Amino acid sequence: MPYQQIPEYPENYSPGNIISRLIDGLGYRYYWATDSLTKTDLEYKPSTEGFSAYETIEHIYWLSIMITNTAQNLPCVRLTPTDLSIMTFDSLREKTLSNLKKASELYTGKTKDDIDNYIIIIQREEHKGEFPFWHMINGPISDAIYHTGQIVSFRRTTGNPIDSKVNVFTGKARS
């Protein structure tokens, strides 16, 4: 699975490379946040009204689809409970990481003009909304980073913190 360690950084700070690196940072954090989760971790809910860790992971999966689809100018169609009911934690984790890796590769090297042409297309039945790419940064990418942090917090609460060797600054686990 991708993101056990963050990839080497690009040679320049092109707009696409910056977006790609944000996604790689998310992928690395998500990999370790979801590594070795137990049934107790997945079922943990901070309150009766809140999402469980598992439901949060489902949401991050949806965000990864939005991030990847936008890189291909494809519409983002909301997943249904039926879509999600057939997925296991392992498949959600693997597909999320694969989506993030694919998105990172798609954004790598893109120019300002390329980024200007990306549109977030959200499709709900016959309704279609279109949003400029700016919303990708403060929306799905930031939201996925935020929710990944929640998973880290939830698992700390259940007594199963992430591996202490994980270093999010370097993007590598210490030996």
Order of alpha helices (4+ residues) and beta strands (2+ residues): alpha-alpha-alpha-beta-alpha-alpha-alpha-beta-beta-alpha-beta-beta
